[in-house]
Amino acid sequence: MKIVELREYRIKKGKTEQWLNWMRDELLPYQRSKGMVILDTYVHRGSDERDYFVWLREFDDEASRQRMHKETYNEWWVSEIRPRVFELIDEDAIKVRLLNRLDM
C-alpha cells in the first residue's frame, strides 16, 4: 500500500528564498535521483508569521520508504548537507506525518 510522507519545515527568518532555491536546484533533484517521488511542494505563512515549507513524498510501501531513506541520508548527506539544511530551517520545528491512502 502506498505511503505519502507529509513533511513540514519552519524556515528561518529571512531565509525563504535561499531555502526554496536550494530545494529546487539541488535537494529535490538529488532525492529524485535516489528514486523518491515528490508529489508536490508548498509554502505557507503560519499564525506565528513564519514561512513553512511543506512537501509530499510518495513511497510504494514502508519497506521502500525505509530503504530510500537509508540510501538518501547517507554519510555524505549527514556530513555535507545536513549542517547546511539547519542553517536555513529550524531543526526543532520539523514535522513528519505518514499518510495512508484510503479508497473511498
OpenMM code with the backbone's topology and positions (N, CA, C; nanometers):
from openmm import Vec3, app, unit

residues = "MET LYS ILE VAL GLU LEU ARG GLU TYR ARG ILE LYS LYS GLY LYS THR GLU GLN TRP LEU ASN TRP MET ARG ASP GLU LEU LEU PRO TYR GLN ARG SER LYS GLY MET VAL ILE LEU ASP THR TYR VAL HIS ARG GLY SER ASP GLU ARG ASP TYR PHE VAL TRP LEU ARG GLU PHE ASP ASP GLU ALA SER ARG GLN ARG MET HIS LYS GLU THR TYR ASN GLU TRP TRP VAL SER GLU ILE ARG PRO ARG VAL PHE GLU LEU ILE ASP GLU ASP ALA ILE LYS VAL ARG LEU LEU ASN ARG LEU ASP MET".split()
positions = [
    Vec3(0.0845, -0.1178, 0.0000),
    Vec3(0.0000, 0.0000, 0.0000),
    Vec3(0.0890, 0.1241, 0.0000),
    Vec3(0.0581, 0.2175, -0.0881),
    Vec3(0.1367, 0.3412, -0.0986),
    Vec3(0.1288, 0.4216, 0.0304),
    Vec3(0.2412, 0.4858, 0.0613),
    Vec3(0.2510, 0.5737, 0.1781),
    Vec3(0.2928, 0.7113, 0.1286),
    Vec3(0.2262, 0.8131, 0.1787),
    Vec3(0.2657, 0.9511, 0.1492),
    Vec3(0.3233, 1.0102, 0.2765),
    Vec3(0.4375, 1.0693, 0.2620),
    Vec3(0.5050, 1.1360, 0.3725),
    Vec3(0.4783, 1.2858, 0.3581),
    Vec3(0.4148, 1.3441, 0.4575),
    Vec3(0.3909, 1.4883, 0.4609),
    Vec3(0.4967, 1.5475, 0.5525),
    Vec3(0.5791, 1.6343, 0.4986),
    Vec3(0.6885, 1.6945, 0.5747),
    Vec3(0.6674, 1.8451, 0.5817),
    Vec3(0.6880, 1.9025, 0.6995),
    Vec3(0.6722, 2.0470, 0.7180),
    Vec3(0.7936, 2.1001, 0.7926),
    Vec3(0.8551, 2.2037, 0.7351),
    Vec3(0.9729, 2.2657, 0.7937),
    Vec3(0.9464, 2.4142, 0.8155),
    Vec3(0.9822, 2.4647, 0.9316),
    Vec3(0.9756, 2.6092, 0.9552),
    Vec3(1.1070, 2.6692, 0.9061),
    Vec3(1.0941, 2.7635, 0.8149),
    Vec3(1.2108, 2.8273, 0.7553),
    Vec3(1.2563, 2.9416, 0.8458),
    Vec3(1.3860, 2.9531, 0.8624),
    Vec3(1.4392, 3.0627, 0.9440),
    Vec3(1.4067, 3.1968, 0.8791),
    Vec3(1.3882, 3.2962, 0.9636),
    Vec3(1.3527, 3.4297, 0.9154),
    Vec3(1.4554, 3.4797, 0.8152),
    Vec3(1.4037, 3.5312, 0.7046),
    Vec3(1.4893, 3.5877, 0.6013),
    Vec3(1.5562, 3.4858, 0.5110),
    Vec3(1.5261, 3.3571, 0.5276),
    Vec3(1.5933, 3.2523, 0.4519),
    Vec3(1.5026, 3.1822, 0.3503),
    Vec3(1.3787, 3.2294, 0.3346),
    Vec3(1.2834, 3.1583, 0.2486),
    Vec3(1.3322, 3.1462, 0.1052),
    Vec3(1.3736, 3.2546, 0.0447),
    Vec3(1.4170, 3.2499, -0.0952),
    Vec3(1.5374, 3.1574, -0.1121),
    Vec3(1.6328, 3.1661, -0.0217),
    Vec3(1.7518, 3.0807, -0.0273),
    Vec3(1.7120, 2.9334, -0.0145),
    Vec3(1.6224, 2.9035, 0.0801),
    Vec3(1.5774, 2.7653, 0.1005),
    Vec3(1.5077, 2.7121, -0.0247),
    Vec3(1.4145, 2.7896, -0.0798),
    Vec3(1.3389, 2.7445, -0.1965),
    Vec3(1.4298, 2.7225, -0.3170),
    Vec3(1.5254, 2.8117, -0.3376),
    Vec3(1.6189, 2.7944, -0.4487),
    Vec3(1.7025, 2.6683, -0.4320),
    Vec3(1.7510, 2.6447, -0.3117),
    Vec3(1.8339, 2.5267, -0.2867),
    Vec3(1.7526, 2.3987, -0.3026),
    Vec3(1.6298, 2.3990, -0.2512),
    Vec3(1.5434, 2.2813, -0.2680),
    Vec3(1.5215, 2.2540, -0.4162),
    Vec3(1.4841, 2.3567, -0.4913),
    Vec3(1.4544, 2.3403, -0.6343),
    Vec3(1.5773, 2.2957, -0.7136),
    Vec3(1.6917, 2.3582, -0.6858),
    Vec3(1.8104, 2.3371, -0.7682),
    Vec3(1.8946, 2.2166, -0.7285),
    Vec3(1.8935, 2.1788, -0.5999),
    Vec3(1.9841, 2.0734, -0.5546),
    Vec3(1.9167, 1.9600, -0.4778),
    Vec3(1.8422, 1.9947, -0.3746),
    Vec3(1.7921, 1.8896, -0.2858),
    Vec3(1.6865, 1.8008, -0.3506),
    Vec3(1.5888, 1.8606, -0.4165),
    Vec3(1.4865, 1.7785, -0.4814),
    Vec3(1.5438, 1.6955, -0.5965),
    Vec3(1.6291, 1.7513, -0.6828),
    Vec3(1.6896, 1.6660, -0.7863),
    Vec3(1.7703, 1.5501, -0.7271),
    Vec3(1.8420, 1.5739, -0.6190),
    Vec3(1.9172, 1.4664, -0.5541),
    Vec3(1.8224, 1.3575, -0.5046),
    Vec3(1.7153, 1.3979, -0.4376),
    Vec3(1.6227, 1.2980, -0.3852),
    Vec3(1.5537, 1.2213, -0.4975),
    Vec3(1.5183, 1.2910, -0.6040),
    Vec3(1.4584, 1.2211, -0.7191),
    Vec3(1.5583, 1.1219, -0.7798),
    Vec3(1.6864, 1.1573, -0.7811),
    Vec3(1.7876, 1.0665, -0.8363),
    Vec3(1.7993, 0.9385, -0.7546),
    Vec3(1.7549, 0.9436, -0.6295),
    Vec3(1.7561, 0.8261, -0.5428),
    Vec3(1.6262, 0.7470, -0.5534),
    Vec3(1.5347, 0.7915, -0.6404),
    Vec3(1.4105, 0.7195, -0.6624),
    Vec3(1.2906, 0.7729, -0.5869),
    Vec3(1.3078, 0.8804, -0.5118),
    Vec3(1.1949, 0.9357, -0.4374),
    Vec3(1.0989, 1.0064, -0.5325),
    Vec3(0.9708, 0.9893, -0.5056),
    Vec3(0.8669, 1.0551, -0.5835),
    Vec3(0.8179, 1.1749, -0.5030),
    Vec3(0.8411, 1.2933, -0.5561),
    Vec3(0.7963, 1.4168, -0.4912),
    Vec3(0.6614, 1.4521, -0.5540),
    Vec3(0.5559, 1.4449, -0.4743),
    Vec3(0.4223, 1.4725, -0.5266),
    Vec3(0.3965, 1.6217, -0.5426),
    Vec3(0.4354, 1.6990, -0.4437),
    Vec3(0.4086, 1.8423, -0.4505),
    Vec3(0.4845, 1.9158, -0.3413),
    Vec3(0.4986, 2.0469, -0.3592),
    Vec3(0.5654, 2.1333, -0.2616),
    Vec3(0.4813, 2.2584, -0.2417),
    Vec3(0.4865, 2.3139, -0.1208),
    Vec3(0.4061, 2.4306, -0.0857),
    Vec3(0.4835, 2.5183, 0.0118),
    Vec3(0.4443, 2.6443, 0.0188),
    Vec3(0.4894, 2.7345, 0.1240),
    Vec3(0.3642, 2.7961, 0.1833),
    Vec3(0.3605, 2.8055, 0.3156),
    Vec3(0.2503, 2.8767, 0.3789),
    Vec3(0.3035, 2.9618, 0.4927),
    Vec3(0.2318, 3.0684, 0.5209),
    Vec3(0.2657, 3.1583, 0.6307),
    Vec3(0.1867, 3.1123, 0.7521),
    Vec3(0.2565, 3.0768, 0.8590),
    Vec3(0.1925, 3.0298, 0.9805),
    Vec3(0.1355, 3.1430, 1.0637),
    Vec3(0.0577, 3.1060, 1.1648),
    Vec3(-0.0001, 3.2064, 1.2555),
    Vec3(0.1089, 3.2800, 1.3329),
    Vec3(0.2295, 3.2219, 1.3351),
    Vec3(0.3438, 3.2857, 1.4001),
    Vec3(0.4174, 3.3826, 1.3067),
    Vec3(0.3570, 3.4060, 1.1871),
    Vec3(0.4149, 3.4962, 1.0860),
    Vec3(0.5464, 3.4435, 1.0282),
    Vec3(0.5667, 3.3135, 1.0366),
    Vec3(0.6862, 3.2493, 0.9805),
    Vec3(0.6471, 3.1716, 0.8556),
    Vec3(0.7408, 3.1531, 0.7641),
    Vec3(0.7175, 3.0731, 0.6443),
    Vec3(0.7482, 2.9269, 0.6747),
    Vec3(0.6638, 2.8407, 0.6203),
    Vec3(0.6788, 2.6963, 0.6351),
    Vec3(0.6842, 2.6335, 0.4963),
    Vec3(0.7760, 2.5396, 0.4807),
    Vec3(0.7861, 2.4616, 0.3573),
    Vec3(0.7192, 2.3283, 0.3837),
    Vec3(0.6242, 2.2938, 0.2996),
    Vec3(0.5502, 2.1680, 0.3144),
    Vec3(0.5654, 2.0905, 0.1845),
    Vec3(0.5953, 1.9615, 0.1981),
    Vec3(0.6085, 1.8801, 0.0782),
    Vec3(0.5591, 1.7396, 0.1023),
    Vec3(0.5239, 1.6749, -0.0081),
    Vec3(0.4697, 1.5397, -0.0040),
    Vec3(0.5575, 1.4481, -0.0876),
    Vec3(0.5950, 1.3350, -0.0268),
    Vec3(0.6712, 1.2326, -0.0987),
    Vec3(0.5917, 1.1022, -0.0919),
    Vec3(0.5947, 1.0262, -0.2001),
    Vec3(0.5190, 0.9011, -0.2054),
    Vec3(0.6138, 0.7819, -0.2178),
    Vec3(0.5807, 0.6761, -0.1456),
    Vec3(0.6581, 0.5518, -0.1465),
    Vec3(0.5637, 0.4352, -0.1703),
    Vec3(0.6150, 0.3297, -0.2310),
    Vec3(0.5318, 0.2118, -0.2586),
    Vec3(0.4814, 0.1466, -0.1311),
    Vec3(0.5663, 0.1444, -0.0289),
    Vec3(0.5299, 0.0832, 0.0987),
    Vec3(0.6344, 0.1237, 0.2027),
    Vec3(0.6168, 0.0793, 0.3262),
    Vec3(0.7092, 0.1186, 0.4337),
    Vec3(0.8497, 0.0648, 0.4099),
    Vec3(0.8602, -0.0539, 0.3556),
    Vec3(0.9931, -0.1106, 0.3294),
    Vec3(1.0703, -0.0252, 0.2278),
    Vec3(1.0027, 0.0181, 0.1220),
    Vec3(1.0721, 0.1016, 0.0231),
    Vec3(1.1039, 0.2391, 0.0810),
    Vec3(1.0177, 0.2906, 0.1661),
    Vec3(1.0456, 0.4188, 0.2321),
    Vec3(1.1720, 0.4084, 0.3167),
    Vec3(1.1820, 0.3034, 0.3949),
    Vec3(1.2997, 0.2840, 0.4799),
    Vec3(1.4267, 0.2659, 0.3960),
    Vec3(1.4169, 0.1898, 0.2877),
    Vec3(1.5326, 0.1671, 0.2010),
    Vec3(1.5793, 0.2980, 0.1368),
    Vec3(1.4856, 0.3768, 0.0860),
    Vec3(1.5236, 0.5031, 0.0216),
    Vec3(1.5797, 0.6032, 0.1218),
    Vec3(1.5252, 0.6041, 0.2425),
    Vec3(1.5809, 0.6922, 0.3461),
    Vec3(1.7262, 0.6553, 0.3733),
    Vec3(1.7522, 0.5259, 0.3862),
    Vec3(1.8886, 0.4800, 0.4153),
    Vec3(1.9849, 0.5166, 0.3019),
    Vec3(1.9398, 0.4992, 0.1775),
    Vec3(2.0247, 0.5304, 0.0623),
    Vec3(2.0448, 0.6812, 0.0445),
    Vec3(1.9438, 0.7595, 0.0775),
    Vec3(1.9497, 0.9037, 0.0562),
    Vec3(2.0262, 0.9744, 0.1667),
    Vec3(1.9954, 0.9408, 0.2901),
    Vec3(2.0554, 1.0096, 0.4051),
    Vec3(2.1787, 0.9321, 0.4514),
    Vec3(2.2760, 0.9250, 0.3627),
    Vec3(2.3998, 0.8510, 0.3851),
    Vec3(2.5034, 0.9393, 0.4562),
    Vec3(2.6257, 0.8884, 0.4687),
    Vec3(2.7311, 0.9638, 0.5382),
    Vec3(2.7566, 1.0997, 0.4727),
    Vec3(2.7578, 1.1020, 0.3394),
    Vec3(2.7774, 1.2283, 0.2685),
    Vec3(2.6695, 1.3282, 0.3078),
    Vec3(2.5434, 1.2847, 0.3087),
    Vec3(2.4327, 1.3732, 0.3453),
    Vec3(2.4515, 1.4263, 0.4874),
    Vec3(2.4823, 1.3363, 0.5800),
    Vec3(2.4949, 1.3752, 0.7210),
    Vec3(2.6089, 1.4741, 0.7410),
    Vec3(2.7214, 1.4519, 0.6741),
    Vec3(2.8369, 1.5390, 0.6976),
    Vec3(2.8359, 1.6669, 0.6131),
    Vec3(2.7833, 1.6604, 0.4906),
    Vec3(2.7923, 1.7744, 0.3990),
    Vec3(2.6628, 1.8547, 0.3866),
    Vec3(2.5508, 1.7887, 0.3831),
    Vec3(2.4244, 1.8562, 0.3527),
    Vec3(2.3465, 1.8931, 0.4785),
    Vec3(2.3365, 1.8010, 0.5713),
    Vec3(2.2555, 1.8247, 0.6923),
    Vec3(2.2929, 1.9544, 0.7654),
    Vec3(2.4211, 1.9825, 0.7867),
    Vec3(2.4551, 2.1096, 0.8534),
    Vec3(2.4051, 2.2316, 0.7768),
    Vec3(2.4101, 2.2265, 0.6441),
    Vec3(2.3613, 2.3383, 0.5623),
    Vec3(2.2099, 2.3512, 0.5715),
    Vec3(2.1402, 2.2366, 0.5805),
    Vec3(1.9941, 2.2385, 0.5945),
    Vec3(1.9553, 2.3198, 0.7174),
    Vec3(2.0245, 2.2933, 0.8293),
    Vec3(1.9856, 2.3575, 0.9545),
    Vec3(2.0365, 2.5008, 0.9682),
    Vec3(2.1060, 2.5510, 0.8672),
    Vec3(2.1332, 2.6945, 0.8590),
    Vec3(2.0094, 2.7679, 0.8057),
    Vec3(1.9197, 2.6929, 0.7404),
    Vec3(1.8049, 2.7543, 0.6728),
    Vec3(1.6699, 2.7200, 0.7348),
    Vec3(1.6597, 2.6052, 0.8010),
    Vec3(1.5331, 2.5681, 0.8657),
    Vec3(1.5588, 2.5378, 1.0128),
    Vec3(1.4519, 2.5472, 1.0921),
    Vec3(1.4623, 2.5215, 1.2359),
    Vec3(1.4511, 2.3717, 1.2630),
    Vec3(1.5601, 2.3142, 1.3121),
    Vec3(1.5651, 2.1702, 1.3361),
    Vec3(1.4560, 2.1242, 1.4318),
    Vec3(1.4253, 2.2045, 1.5330),
    Vec3(1.3278, 2.1634, 1.6343),
    Vec3(1.1834, 2.1804, 1.5890),
    Vec3(1.1615, 2.2283, 1.4676),
    Vec3(1.0250, 2.2504, 1.4191),
    Vec3(0.9901, 2.1617, 1.2993),
    Vec3(1.0651, 2.0551, 1.2785),
    Vec3(1.0370, 1.9635, 1.1679),
    Vec3(0.9232, 1.8710, 1.2092),
    Vec3(0.8248, 1.8577, 1.1203),
    Vec3(0.7143, 1.7644, 1.1434),
    Vec3(0.7069, 1.6694, 1.0246),
    Vec3(0.6948, 1.5407, 1.0548),
    Vec3(0.6790, 1.4391, 0.9513),
    Vec3(0.5587, 1.3545, 0.9884),
    Vec3(0.4660, 1.3425, 0.8928),
    Vec3(0.3473, 1.2602, 0.9145),
    Vec3(0.3378, 1.1597, 0.8004),
    Vec3(0.3033, 1.0353, 0.8345),
    Vec3(0.2811, 0.9338, 0.7323),
    Vec3(0.1321, 0.9244, 0.7071),
    Vec3(0.0954, 0.9372, 0.5805),
    Vec3(-0.0443, 0.9338, 0.5406),
    Vec3(-0.0700, 0.8058, 0.4630),
    Vec3(-0.1726, 0.7324, 0.5000),
    Vec3(-0.2115, 0.6111, 0.4293),
    Vec3(-0.3338, 0.6418, 0.3437),
    Vec3(-0.3229, 0.6123, 0.2169),
    Vec3(-0.4286, 0.6404, 0.1214),
    Vec3(-0.5524, 0.5559, 0.1523),
    Vec3(-0.6665, 0.6185, 0.1398),
    Vec3(-0.7940, 0.5492, 0.1592),
    Vec3(-0.8662, 0.5392, 0.0265),
    Vec3(-0.9258, 0.4258, 0.0019),
    Vec3(-1.0124, 0.4098, -0.1162),
    Vec3(-1.1540, 0.4359, -0.0713),
    Vec3(-1.2038, 0.5543, -0.1009),
    Vec3(-1.3387, 0.5905, -0.0545),
    Vec3(-1.4276, 0.6234, -0.1734),
] * unit.nanometer
topology = app.Topology()
chain = topology.addChain("A")
for resn in residues:
    res = topology.addResidue(resn, chain)
    for name in ("N", "CA", "C"):
        topology.addAtom(name, app.Element.getBySymbol(name[0]), res)
